[in-house]
């Protein structure tokens, strides 16, 4: 049967786990809780860094940006997902779908770039401690942030514009909770070779290059730490890097898990759940990693909570 093209698309349908009606209340409660924890946890870090001047350092500047990005990424997907589950209306307009694709790509790319910038900050702090303030001044930190944002926005807009040239069939059901770019591309009836090539290039640039930068930074860090004569200094240096390494492992680990699950299983439900976890769990867990492993952050948060309680 010939594929039928649609010249004007009225709406897409986000199926998610639509067939499991008995799980809908549980899924709604789970992702609502995760979203609230993500929002509040990252907001606490943003407020702590904003109001405590001792935390106005490059490390906390990038942590502030990472927390803000985590809120934006979660807000791009989860609220719409919750509304669809609650109302049992799984439709989304083409404009809304395109906007969601663009924003998810922007914030996902920005997250990997920020983690690479944080790795560079750790490298400078441990390998060049006496020049740290000169190398990573406020101008350099802002420049790294703006450059990361520029690369991420360029990637998101490029993919979105490439999607506009595609023709879609009458089958517009997306087996996901949100408009995931790879799933939407599969619905196209026109040739997607160029789009797929751009996807692989973008993954190499926004996934591979930051990962290479992180690995390179930690090779130099480990080499420098092993040359330290004092065991206490070695422990302190590794402890400083522990939070960042945990966040990097979580992000790339869940991403690798999604890739493996899609390659080895035929169950679309398992792939959907793995993809949702990848887009929600790292942003939720990141604040707890930094709060639990960072004494300065814990002290600042207690001061902030005490100040808020006093005002109430």
C-alpha positions as CSV (number, residue, x, y, z in Angstrom):
1,X,0.0,0.0,0.0
2,X,1.3,3.4,-0.9
3,X,2.2,5.7,2.0
4,X,-0.3,8.6,2.3
5,X,1.2,12.0,2.8
6,X,-0.4,14.7,4.8
7,X,0.2,18.2,3.5
8,X,-1.4,19.8,6.6
9,X,-0.9,18.2,10.0
10,X,-3.6,18.9,12.6
11,X,-2.1,17.1,15.5
12,X,0.3,14.4,16.7
13,X,-0.7,11.8,19.3
14,X,1.6,11.0,22.3
15,X,0.7,7.4,23.2
16,X,3.2,6.8,26.1
17,X,1.8,3.8,28.0
18,X,-1.7,4.5,26.9
19,X,-2.7,0.8,26.8
20,X,-1.9,0.3,30.5
21,X,-4.9,2.1,32.0
22,X,-4.4,0.6,35.4
23,X,-0.9,2.1,35.6
24,X,-2.0,5.6,34.7
25,X,-2.6,6.9,38.3
26,X,0.7,5.4,39.4
27,X,2.6,6.9,36.5
28,X,1.0,10.3,37.1
29,X,1.8,10.3,40.8
30,X,5.4,9.1,40.1
31,X,6.2,11.8,37.5
32,X,4.4,14.5,39.4
33,X,6.5,13.7,42.5
34,X,9.7,13.5,40.4
35,X,9.0,16.9,38.8
36,X,8.3,18.6,42.1
37,X,11.5,17.2,43.7
38,X,13.4,18.2,40.6
39,X,12.0,21.8,40.6
40,X,12.4,22.4,44.3
41,X,15.9,20.7,44.6
42,X,17.3,22.8,41.7
43,X,15.6,25.9,42.9
44,X,17.3,25.5,46.4
45,X,20.7,25.4,44.7
46,X,19.9,28.5,42.6
47,X,18.8,30.4,45.7
48,X,21.7,29.3,47.7
49,X,24.3,30.3,45.1
50,X,22.5,33.6,44.5
51,X,22.3,34.8,48.1
52,X,25.5,33.5,49.6
53,X,28.6,35.5,48.4
54,X,31.1,32.8,49.4
55,X,29.6,30.6,46.8
56,X,30.2,33.2,44.0
57,X,33.0,31.1,42.5
58,X,33.4,29.4,39.0
59,X,32.3,26.0,40.3
60,X,29.1,27.3,41.8
61,X,28.5,29.6,38.8
62,X,28.4,26.5,36.6
63,X,26.3,24.6,39.2
64,X,23.8,27.5,39.1
65,X,23.6,27.2,35.3
66,X,23.2,23.4,35.5
67,X,20.4,23.7,38.0
68,X,18.6,26.3,36.0
69,X,19.0,24.1,32.9
70,X,17.6,21.1,34.8
71,X,14.5,23.0,35.7
72,X,14.0,24.1,32.1
73,X,14.6,20.6,30.7
74,X,12.1,19.0,33.0
75,X,9.5,21.7,32.5
76,X,9.7,21.2,28.7
77,X,8.4,17.6,28.9
78,X,6.9,16.6,32.3
79,X,4.0,19.1,32.7
80,X,2.6,18.3,29.2
81,X,3.0,14.6,30.0
82,X,1.1,15.0,33.3
83,X,-1.8,16.9,31.6
84,X,-2.1,14.2,28.9
85,X,-2.3,11.5,31.5
86,X,-4.8,13.3,33.6
87,X,-7.1,14.4,30.8
88,X,-6.6,11.2,28.7
89,X,-6.1,13.6,25.8
90,X,-2.9,12.5,24.1
91,X,-2.9,15.0,21.3
92,X,-0.3,17.8,20.7
93,X,-0.3,20.4,18.0
94,X,2.5,20.4,15.4
95,X,3.7,23.7,16.7
96,X,3.8,22.4,20.2
97,X,5.6,19.3,19.1
98,X,8.2,21.2,17.2
99,X,8.7,23.6,20.1
100,X,9.2,20.6,22.5
101,X,11.7,19.0,20.1
102,X,13.7,22.2,19.8
103,X,13.8,22.9,23.6
104,X,14.6,19.4,24.6
105,X,17.6,19.4,22.1
106,X,18.7,22.8,23.4
107,X,18.6,22.0,27.1
108,X,20.1,18.5,26.6
109,X,23.0,19.8,24.6
110,X,23.5,22.6,27.1
111,X,23.7,20.1,29.9
112,X,26.6,18.1,28.3
113,X,28.4,21.4,27.5
114,X,28.0,22.6,31.1
115,X,29.4,19.4,32.5
116,X,32.4,19.7,30.3
117,X,32.9,23.3,31.5
118,X,32.7,22.1,35.1
119,X,35.3,19.4,34.3
120,X,37.6,22.2,33.0
121,X,37.0,24.2,36.2
122,X,38.0,21.1,38.3
123,X,41.1,20.7,36.1
124,X,42.2,24.3,36.6
125,X,41.4,24.3,40.4
126,X,43.6,21.1,41.0
127,X,46.3,21.4,38.3
128,X,46.8,25.2,38.4
129,X,45.5,26.3,41.8
130,X,47.6,29.5,42.0
131,X,46.4,30.7,38.6
132,X,42.8,29.6,39.0
133,X,41.4,33.1,39.6
134,X,43.2,34.4,36.6
135,X,42.3,31.6,34.2
136,X,38.7,31.2,35.2
137,X,37.6,34.8,35.9
138,X,34.0,35.9,35.6
139,X,34.5,36.9,32.0
140,X,35.8,33.4,31.1
141,X,32.9,31.7,32.9
142,X,30.3,33.8,31.2
143,X,31.9,33.2,27.8
144,X,31.9,29.5,28.3
145,X,28.2,29.6,29.3
146,X,27.3,31.8,26.3
147,X,29.3,29.6,23.9
148,X,27.6,26.5,25.2
149,X,24.2,28.1,24.9
150,X,25.0,29.2,21.3
151,X,26.0,25.7,20.3
152,X,23.0,24.2,21.9
153,X,20.5,26.7,20.3
154,X,22.1,26.2,16.9
155,X,21.7,22.5,17.2
156,X,18.1,22.8,18.3
157,X,17.1,25.2,15.6
158,X,19.0,23.2,12.9
159,X,17.1,20.0,13.7
160,X,13.8,21.9,14.0
161,X,14.2,23.6,10.6
162,X,15.2,20.3,9.0
163,X,12.0,18.7,10.4
164,X,9.9,21.4,8.7
165,X,11.0,20.1,5.3
166,X,9.6,16.6,6.0
167,X,6.3,15.2,4.8
168,X,4.4,13.0,7.3
169,X,2.1,10.1,6.7
170,X,-1.4,9.7,8.0
171,X,0.0,7.7,10.9
172,X,0.9,10.4,13.4
173,X,1.1,8.4,16.6
174,X,4.3,8.9,18.7
175,X,5.0,5.9,21.0
176,X,6.3,8.2,23.7
177,X,5.2,10.6,26.5
178,X,6.7,13.6,24.7
179,X,7.9,14.6,21.2
180,X,11.2,12.8,21.0
181,X,13.0,13.8,17.9
182,X,14.1,10.3,16.9
183,X,10.5,9.0,17.2
184,X,9.0,11.9,15.2
185,X,11.5,11.4,12.4
186,X,10.4,7.8,12.0
187,X,6.9,9.0,11.2
188,X,8.1,10.9,8.1
189,X,7.2,9.5,4.7
190,X,9.8,11.6,2.9
191,X,13.5,10.8,2.7
192,X,15.2,11.3,6.1
193,X,18.8,10.4,5.1
194,X,20.1,14.0,5.5
195,X,18.3,14.3,8.9
196,X,19.8,11.1,10.2
197,X,23.3,12.2,9.1
198,X,22.9,15.5,10.9
199,X,21.6,13.7,14.0
200,X,24.8,11.5,14.1
201,X,27.0,14.6,13.6
202,X,25.2,16.5,16.3
203,X,25.5,13.5,18.7
204,X,29.3,13.4,18.1
205,X,29.6,17.2,18.6
206,X,27.3,17.7,21.6
207,X,27.8,14.2,23.2
208,X,31.2,13.0,22.1
209,X,33.2,16.3,22.3
210,X,32.1,17.2,25.8
211,X,32.7,13.6,26.9
212,X,36.2,13.7,25.4
213,X,36.9,17.0,27.2
214,X,35.7,15.5,30.5
215,X,37.9,12.4,30.1
216,X,40.9,14.5,29.1
217,X,40.4,16.8,32.1
218,X,40.3,13.9,34.5
219,X,43.4,12.3,32.9
220,X,45.3,15.5,33.8
221,X,43.6,15.7,37.2
222,X,44.5,12.1,38.2
223,X,48.0,12.5,36.9
224,X,48.4,15.7,39.0
225,X,46.8,14.2,42.1
226,X,49.1,11.1,42.0
227,X,52.1,13.4,42.2
228,X,50.9,15.0,45.4
229,X,53.0,13.9,48.4
230,X,50.3,14.3,51.0
231,X,47.5,11.6,51.3
232,X,45.2,14.3,52.7
233,X,45.6,16.5,49.7
234,X,45.0,13.5,47.4
235,X,41.8,12.6,49.3
236,X,40.6,16.3,49.2
237,X,41.3,16.6,45.5
238,X,39.3,13.4,44.7
239,X,36.5,14.4,47.0
240,X,36.2,17.7,45.3
241,X,35.7,15.9,41.9
242,X,33.4,13.3,43.4
243,X,30.1,15.2,42.9
244,X,30.9,16.1,39.3
245,X,32.0,12.6,38.4
246,X,28.7,11.2,40.0
247,X,26.6,13.6,37.9
248,X,28.6,12.8,34.7
249,X,28.3,9.0,35.3
250,X,24.5,9.4,36.0
251,X,23.9,11.4,32.7
252,X,26.0,9.3,30.4
253,X,25.0,6.1,32.2
254,X,21.3,6.6,31.7
255,X,21.9,7.7,28.1
256,X,23.8,4.5,27.5
257,X,21.1,2.5,29.2
258,X,18.5,4.0,26.8
259,X,20.6,3.1,23.8
260,X,21.2,-0.5,25.1
261,X,17.5,-1.0,25.9
262,X,16.4,0.2,22.5
263,X,19.0,-2.2,20.8
264,X,18.3,-5.4,22.8
265,X,14.6,-5.3,23.5
266,X,11.5,-5.3,21.3
267,X,9.3,-3.9,24.0
268,X,8.4,-0.3,23.1
269,X,7.1,0.2,26.7
270,X,10.5,-0.5,28.2
271,X,12.2,1.8,25.7
272,X,9.7,4.6,26.5
273,X,10.2,4.2,30.2
274,X,14.0,4.2,29.8
275,X,13.9,7.4,27.7
276,X,11.7,9.1,30.2
277,X,14.0,8.2,33.0
278,X,16.9,9.6,31.0
279,X,15.1,12.9,30.6
280,X,13.9,13.2,34.2
281,X,16.1,11.3,36.6
282,X,19.5,13.0,36.2
283,X,17.9,16.5,36.7
284,X,16.2,15.2,39.8
285,X,19.2,13.5,41.4
286,X,21.8,16.2,40.6
287,X,20.9,18.6,43.4
288,X,21.0,15.8,46.0
289,X,24.5,14.8,44.8
290,X,25.9,18.3,45.3
291,X,24.0,18.9,48.5
292,X,24.9,15.7,50.2
293,X,28.6,15.8,49.1
294,X,29.2,19.5,49.6
295,X,29.5,20.9,53.1
296,X,29.4,24.6,52.0
297,X,26.2,23.9,50.1
298,X,24.6,22.3,53.1
299,X,25.6,25.1,55.5
300,X,24.2,27.7,53.0
301,X,21.0,25.8,52.6
302,X,20.4,25.6,56.3
303,X,21.0,29.4,56.6
304,X,18.6,30.0,53.7
305,X,15.9,27.8,55.2
306,X,16.3,29.5,58.6
307,X,16.0,32.9,56.9
308,X,12.8,31.8,55.1
309,X,11.4,30.4,58.3
310,X,12.1,33.7,60.2
311,X,10.4,35.7,57.5
312,X,7.3,33.4,57.7
